[in-house]
Amino acid sequence: MSARPPADRQSVETLAGELDRAIDEHVALMLALYRSIAIKAPAQNEVVSESGHLLCGFGSWHEATRKDPLVDQPAFRGLMELHKKLHDHMRWLGARAYKDPRVPPAEIDAINAKLTGFIGQARRLQSAFRHAISDLDPLTGVRNRQAMLAEVGRERERALRTRRPCAIALGDLDHFKKINDTYGHGAGDAVLAAAAQLYVAHLRPYDLLYRYGGEEFLFCLPNVDAEGATQALDRLRAALEALPIALGDGRSVNVTTSFGVATVDAGESLERSIEKADAALYEAKSGGRNRVGVWRPRT
């Protein structure tokens, strides 16, 4: 996952619910159209209006939320194109069907195909969004360790194939147990969430970030060598150190973090790169914390 702010579970479930309602609504609109055809009565406004795709509940919801990052993406825009085509066909058929003695079966088949296409795309989007959040850490909103190996593995292969540098880093919050012991585990959760948000805000859009476990995060930084990664992570370190993290009841705390950096090298597995980053992190912790350590071969 990129370092863009991720979708939270509640937002995705809300969107999935809207897609469910959209399907039910358009099945109901189609049944109303069929009734109009059967009894030769004018169809309702959402069917025959030129703005029907905006008047229906789903269209109104989309107009209000279309700039939301979850909605403003190609797959959803594709769904809305199908939505408008469905309404255009409903309007055309609804405007004439109650007047014609007999509607050709081919017209019914054609509009049924559009409804089926709309429903199918809506279901695919639901599935894709729910699959995406299954790999999210619910506390911090970043990818979890389960998603990490495959995604970072692909980035590693790309780096080796293109012969471009790539850095792996581990970041670990300093004295995190003391925060839990002093302020409670709720405060610890707030610190983890705030740290993740800060990391996301300061990383590049194509950097990868994961909650590796506990208070530890893994970073994959494409197209930078150890020196560039060290500079980037030191900026993260300084930004987090300067950030007062609100704990509630007017309380706040400042925290620091230590990082370990290693580069992805040909002939070594991803697991080995992570081991090297972990060794560099250990050196940073041993050297006083709140610093960036870089793995170097032992001589």
C-alpha positions in Angstrom: 0.0 0.0 0.0 1.2 3.5 -0.8 1.7 6.0 1.9 -1.4 7.9 1.0 -3.9 8.2 3.9 -5.7 4.8 4.0 -9.4 4.2 4.1 -10.7 3.2 7.5 -13.1 0.3 8.0 -16.1 2.4 8.9 -15.8 4.4 5.7 -15.5 1.3 3.6 -18.5 -0.3 5.2 -20.5 2.9 4.8 -19.6 2.9 1.1 -20.5 -0.8 0.8 -23.8 -0.1 2.4 -24.5 2.6 -0.2 -23.8 0.2 -3.0 -26.2 -2.3 -1.4 -28.9 0.4 -1.3 -28.1 1.4 -4.9 -28.7 -2.1 -6.1 -32.0 -2.4 -4.2 -33.1 1.0 -5.4 -32.4 0.3 -9.1 -34.0 -3.1 -9.0 -37.1 -1.3 -7.6 -36.9 1.4 -10.3 -36.8 -1.4 -12.9 -39.8 -3.1 -11.4 -41.6 0.2 -11.5 -40.7 0.5 -15.2 -42.0 -3.0 -15.8 -45.3 -2.1 -14.1 -45.6 1.0 -16.3 -45.1 -1.1 -19.3 -47.6 -3.7 -18.1 -50.4 -1.4 -17.2 -49.6 1.3 -19.8 -49.2 4.0 -17.2 -46.6 6.9 -17.1 -43.4 6.0 -15.3 -42.2 7.8 -12.1 -40.0 10.8 -12.3 -36.7 9.1 -11.4 -37.3 6.9 -14.5 -38.3 9.4 -17.1 -36.5 12.6 -16.0 -33.3 13.7 -17.9 -31.8 14.2 -14.5 -32.9 10.8 -13.2 -29.4 9.6 -12.6 -29.0 12.6 -10.2 -32.5 12.4 -8.7 -32.3 8.8 -7.5 -30.9 8.2 -4.0 -27.6 6.8 -5.3 -27.1 9.6 -7.7 -27.7 12.2 -5.0 -25.3 10.4 -2.6 -22.6 10.3 -5.3 -23.0 14.1 -6.1 -22.4 14.8 -2.4 -19.4 12.4 -2.0 -17.7 12.3 -5.4 -14.6 14.1 -4.2 -14.0 11.6 -1.4 -10.8 9.7 -2.1 -12.6 6.4 -1.9 -15.1 7.5 -4.5 -12.9 9.6 -6.7 -11.1 6.8 -8.5 -11.4 5.1 -11.9 -13.3 2.0 -10.9 -16.0 4.1 -9.2 -16.2 6.5 -12.1 -16.8 3.4 -14.3 -19.7 2.4 -12.1 -21.2 5.9 -12.5 -20.9 5.7 -16.3 -22.9 2.4 -16.2 -25.4 4.2 -13.8 -26.0 7.0 -16.2 -26.4 4.7 -19.2 -28.9 2.6 -17.3 -30.9 5.8 -16.4 -30.7 7.0 -20.0 -32.1 3.7 -21.3 -34.8 3.7 -18.6 -35.8 7.3 -19.5 -36.0 6.4 -23.2 -38.0 3.2 -22.6 -40.2 4.8 -19.9 -41.2 7.7 -22.1 -42.6 5.5 -24.8 -43.3 2.1 -23.3 -46.7 3.0 -21.8 -47.8 4.4 -25.2 -46.7 1.5 -27.4 -49.0 -1.5 -27.7 -46.1 -3.9 -27.4 -42.5 -3.4 -26.2 -40.1 -5.5 -28.3 -38.4 -8.2 -26.2 -35.0 -7.1 -27.4 -35.6 -3.8 -25.6 -36.3 -5.6 -22.4 -33.3 -7.7 -22.8 -31.1 -4.7 -23.5 -32.2 -2.8 -20.4 -31.9 -5.9 -18.3 -28.3 -6.3 -19.5 -27.5 -2.7 -18.4 -29.0 -3.4 -14.9 -27.0 -6.6 -14.7 -23.9 -4.8 -15.6 -24.5 -2.1 -13.0 -25.2 -4.6 -10.3 -22.1 -6.7 -11.2 -19.8 -3.7 -11.1 -21.2 -2.5 -7.8 -20.7 -6.0 -6.3 -17.1 -6.1 -7.6 -16.4 -2.8 -6.0 -17.8 -3.9 -2.7 -15.6 -7.0 -2.8 -12.5 -5.0 -3.8 -12.9 -2.4 -1.0 -13.6 -5.1 1.6 -10.6 -7.1 0.5 -8.4 -4.0 0.7 -9.3 -3.3 4.3 -8.8 -6.9 5.3 -5.1 -6.2 5.1 -5.3 -3.0 7.2 -4.2 -2.7 10.8 -7.4 -1.5 12.5 -5.6 0.7 15.0 -3.2 2.6 12.7 -4.9 2.3 9.3 -1.7 1.2 7.6 -1.1 -2.2 6.0 -0.4 -5.1 8.4 2.4 -7.6 8.3 0.2 -10.1 6.4 0.1 -7.8 3.4 3.8 -6.8 3.7 5.7 -9.8 2.3 4.0 -9.9 -1.1 3.9 -6.2 -1.7 7.5 -5.4 -0.5 8.6 -8.6 -2.4 7.3 -7.1 -5.6 9.0 -3.8 -4.9 12.2 -5.7 -4.2 12.0 -7.6 -7.6 11.3 -4.3 -9.4 14.4 -2.7 -7.8 16.6 -5.6 -8.8 15.2 -5.8 -12.3 15.6 -2.1 -13.0 18.9 -1.9 -11.0 17.5 1.0 -9.0 18.2 1.4 -5.3 15.6 0.5 -2.7 15.8 0.7 1.1 14.1 -1.3 3.9 13.8 0.3 7.3 12.3 -0.6 10.7 11.1 2.1 13.1 10.5 1.4 16.7 9.0 3.8 19.2 11.3 4.5 22.1 10.2 3.5 25.7 6.8 2.6 24.5 6.2 0.3 27.5 6.7 3.2 29.8 3.9 5.1 28.0 1.5 2.2 28.5 2.6 1.8 32.1 2.3 5.5 32.9 -0.7 6.6 30.9 -2.6 3.4 30.1 -3.0 1.3 27.0 -5.5 3.8 25.5 -2.7 6.3 25.5 -0.4 3.8 23.9 -3.0 3.3 21.1 -3.2 7.0 20.6 0.5 7.3 20.2 0.7 4.5 17.7 -2.1 6.0 15.6 -0.5 9.5 15.7 2.9 8.1 14.7 1.4 6.2 11.8 -0.5 9.4 10.6 2.7 11.4 10.8 4.6 8.8 8.8 2.0 8.7 6.1 1.9 12.5 5.9 5.7 12.8 5.5 6.4 9.9 3.2 6.2 10.0 -0.6 3.0 8.7 -2.2 4.8 5.5 -3.5 6.6 4.7 -0.3 5.3 1.6 1.5 4.4 1.5 5.2 3.3 -1.4 7.4 2.7 -2.0 11.1 5.3 -4.7 11.6 4.2 -5.6 15.1 3.6 -3.9 18.5 5.2 -0.5 18.3 7.3 -1.4 15.3 6.7 -0.2 11.6 8.4 -1.3 8.4 9.2 1.1 5.6 10.0 0.3 2.0 11.5 3.3 0.3 12.0 2.8 -3.5 14.6 4.7 -5.6 16.7 5.8 -2.6 20.0 4.4 -1.3 21.1 4.1 2.3 22.1 7.8 2.5 18.9 9.1 1.0 16.8 6.8 3.3 18.7 8.0 6.3 18.0 11.6 5.5 14.3 10.9 4.9 13.9 8.9 8.1 15.8 11.5 10.1 13.2 14.0 9.0 10.5 11.6 10.2 12.4 11.2 13.5 12.6 15.0 14.1 9.0 15.6 13.1 7.7 12.9 15.5 9.9 14.2 18.3 8.4 17.7 17.9 4.8 16.5 17.9 2.7 16.7 21.1 0.3 13.8 21.0 -3.0 14.4 22.6 -4.0 11.7 25.1 -7.4 13.2 26.2 -8.3 15.1 29.3 -5.9 17.9 28.3 -2.9 15.6 28.5 -0.3 15.2 25.8 3.0 13.4 25.4 6.0 13.6 23.2 7.7 10.5 21.9 10.7 9.6 20.0 11.6 6.7 17.6 14.6 4.8 16.4 15.2 3.6 12.9 17.3 0.9 11.3 18.0 1.0 7.5 19.4 -1.5 5.1 19.4 -1.6 1.3 18.0 -4.3 -0.9 20.9 -6.2 -2.5 21.0 -8.8 -5.3 21.5 -12.3 -4.1 19.8 -11.7 -0.8 16.2 -12.5 0.2 13.7 -10.0 1.5 13.9 -11.6 4.9 17.7 -11.0 4.9 17.2 -7.3 4.1 14.7 -7.1 7.0 17.2 -8.8 9.3 19.9 -6.3 8.4 17.4 -3.4 9.1 16.7 -5.0 12.4 20.4 -5.2 13.3 20.7 -1.5 12.4 17.7 -0.7 14.6 19.4 -2.6 17.5 22.5 -0.5 17.0 20.4 2.7 17.1 18.7 1.6 20.3 22.0 0.6 21.9 23.5 3.9 20.8 21.0 6.0 22.8 17.8 5.8 20.8 16.1 8.6 18.8 18.4 8.2 15.9 18.8 6.4 12.6 21.1 3.4 12.3 22.4 2.1 9.0 23.4 -1.5 8.5 27.0 -1.9 7.5 29.0 -5.2 6.9 31.0 -6.2 9.8 34.8 -6.1 9.1 
